[in-house]
Amino acid sequence: MSEDPQPINTEFSAAEVHSKVEELSGMGKEQVALHVLEVEFENMKLRRQAYYDTALTFLLNKTGLIEELDAIEVSSEKSVQVEGEQRGSSDIGYIVADAVDLHLVNNTYGQDAGDLYLLDIASTASLIARRENDLVTTVKIPSSASRPGIAARGGARSDEFVVVNSGVDREGLDERVGIWERILKERGTEAQKRYPGIKYSLSIVKTLRRPGEKVTDGFVRAMSSLHIAKEERKSREGQDQTKDELPAGGIWV
């Protein structure tokens, strides 16, 4: 998975600015235009590296997700001001899924099989993000988090995938989870041709944004709920690492 993005230096000294002005003044219009395009392309690459999982899935990473959720929050605030609606109505749904079989797949079939598993999860997650503002992303939960379930990148013991749906109710969210599980099961059956006995499954938590709740807070609550639910289930079943899988269809929180 991609590493945490490094901060980008956006401050330049007077000497650097003067040098750049002299460099551009010696160019023709076509050269300047080409240079501008090259700079824009490099900026796009830096942004993609900062906000996307460029190592494997090319989904939004946690940094990119938070920025998008903040943008939805701003849009929601404006909608409230214009239309007089109550902020935080249950119009945003969160599906958080843990790739529970990743450790087993990697140990049994190797990293190539594990990467295929993650790519199949990522592509099927994208299929259930239908609306214009729907987001799909991948984040990781740290094994040594001071507060269980707070989403963070790096130091993870398992990969977490998030789908944020707008304009959805409880029934609609259930439907999307069902579609996700069904398509992923089909992908798992196909993967068995290369890796006999391989299993694809997810532990899923689903929730709707609560009245008055900020968009990002709903995401954090969903991530925390998944981690807590898995730990509670594991405690009931014993310390067997294969026993923390949640029921098919996921659980509501």
PyMOL commands that set and color helices and strands:
alter all, ss='L'
color gray80, all
select helices_A, chain A and resi 14-25+29-51+62-83+102-109+111-127+170-191+215-237+241-243
alter helices_A, ss='H'
color red, helices_A
select strands_A, chain A and resi 92-98+135-142+156-166+203-208+251-252
alter strands_A, ss='S'
color yellow, strands_A
deselect
rebuild
show_as cartoon
